[in-house]
Amino acid sequence: MSEYDPVESAAKGITKGALEWTKDEIGQKVKDLITKFRNKDIAFVEDVETIKIAKEQLSTSEWMLFSSYVKDKKLRILFRLGLTLRRLEETGKPFDDLKIKIIKKYDVEGFHIAQCVQSGIFSKYIGNVLERATTPEKLKFEMENLFKSIENTVVFIQTTDKEKERTAEIIAKLRANSPKMFIISSMGEATMKKCESIADNIMKTVSNYNFELYQTGKRKIFFLNKKD
């Protein structure tokens, strides 16, 4: 079975609907099709306004930094969509539909990569690793490594998480993978409190990591940096 092509589907839709639409409606449909064609790598998003917002992210400083080092197509798409999720969130626009489409195309791991950008983890991460990333090659490695090992190095706390179980899971990941850095992220008042409690429990058990807290109005992110 061939993969669904949203651009081809939209073109067929215009052909079928041409007899029923007005001239202005056909003109708008064609404009939308052109927008999708010019942004074919994210055309699966389908919503034209969201695609336009994603295009705007190409002028952000975060994108310029990331794209100058990382050339992996999948990571670049997910990074842009992470910035788009953030922009939708900042402007109070719903983003559940985009979240669902990312998961459908790139699975939960792909969404976690986008979420890592949306939540601001990436920018904080870069600031955290700059001391050890002393060359462009090392910085490129650190960027790619964050996303390619995300399931073992980043945890997003949910309101449904049970603190004891989540604490045990994170400690197991730290012991099994021994990452140089581990990140625990949360969003929302109730989840932030749970995140802090989980981090406190880990601090009592794990002694070979230093803990750093970054907090905004609605996010709390703990960076666990392995001691030398």
Secondary structure, DSSP 8 states (H G I E B T S, - for coil): -----HHHHHHHHHHHHTTTS-HHHHHHHHHHHHHHHHTGGGGGG--HHHHHHHHHGGGSHHHHHHHHH---HHHHHHHHHHHHHHHHHHTT---HHHHHHHHHHHHHHHHHHHHHHHTTHHHHHHHHHTTT--SHHHHHHHHHHHHHTHHHHEEE--TT--HHHHHHHHHHHHHHH--SEEEEEEESHHHHHHHHHHHHHHHHH--SEEEEEEE-SSEEEEEEEE--
